[in-house]
């Protein structure tokens, strides 16, 4: 996806279209941007949606200032 889309977080699990995602693989830790001040620290997972499609999602690792800010994001779709 051109821009990651926020996902609903319930009991520390991501939800997509109102249904929980099943995490199949991960986490794969990505830490980038420390050299240019645009820090990104994320744990990526392959998840399966209720319709059996596979999604690439991540969870932000660093604490966020605003507790209302989402922690889970949809970053891509497979196939």
C-alpha positions in Angstrom: 0.0 0.0 0.0 1.3 3.5 -0.7 0.6 4.5 3.0 0.1 2.1 6.0 -3.5 2.0 7.1 -4.3 1.9 10.9 -6.0 -1.1 12.3 -8.2 -1.5 15.3 -6.3 -3.0 18.3 -8.3 -5.1 20.8 -6.5 -7.0 23.6 -3.2 -6.4 21.8 -4.3 -8.1 18.6 -5.0 -6.4 15.2 -8.5 -6.4 13.7 -9.3 -5.8 10.1 -12.9 -5.1 8.8 -14.2 -5.8 12.3 -12.7 -9.3 12.6 -9.5 -10.4 14.3 -6.4 -11.2 12.2 -4.6 -14.5 12.8 -0.9 -13.9 13.0 0.9 -16.7 11.0 4.5 -15.6 10.9 6.7 -13.1 12.7 7.7 -10.9 14.2 10.4 -9.7 11.9 11.9 -6.7 13.6 12.7 -3.7 11.4 14.7 -0.7 12.7 15.5 2.0 10.2 16.0 5.7 9.9 18.2 6.1 13.0 20.9 7.6 10.7 18.7 10.4 9.3 16.4 11.1 12.3 13.3 9.5 10.8 13.3 6.5 13.2 11.0 3.6 12.4 10.9 0.6 14.8 8.4 -2.0 13.8 7.6 -5.7 14.2 6.2 -7.1 10.9 3.9 -10.1 10.7 2.1 -12.1 8.0 -1.5 -12.3 9.0 -4.6 -14.1 7.7 -7.9 -12.2 7.4 -11.3 -13.8 7.9 -11.6 -14.2 4.1 -8.3 -16.2 4.0 -6.4 -13.5 2.3 -2.8 -12.8 3.5 -1.8 -9.4 4.8 1.4 -7.8 5.8 0.9 -5.9 9.1 3.1 -4.3 11.6 3.0 -3.2 15.2 4.8 0.0 16.2 7.4 -0.8 18.9 8.2 2.5 20.5 5.6 4.0 22.9 3.5 6.7 21.4 2.7 10.0 23.1 -1.0 9.7 22.4 -2.6 6.6 23.7 -5.4 6.9 21.1 -2.8 6.6 18.3 -3.0 3.1 16.7 -0.3 0.6 17.2 -1.2 -1.9 14.4 -1.1 -1.0 10.7 -1.9 -2.8 7.4 1.1 -2.3 5.1 0.3 -4.6 2.2 -1.6 -7.5 0.8 -0.2 -10.7 -0.8 -1.4 -12.0 -4.1 
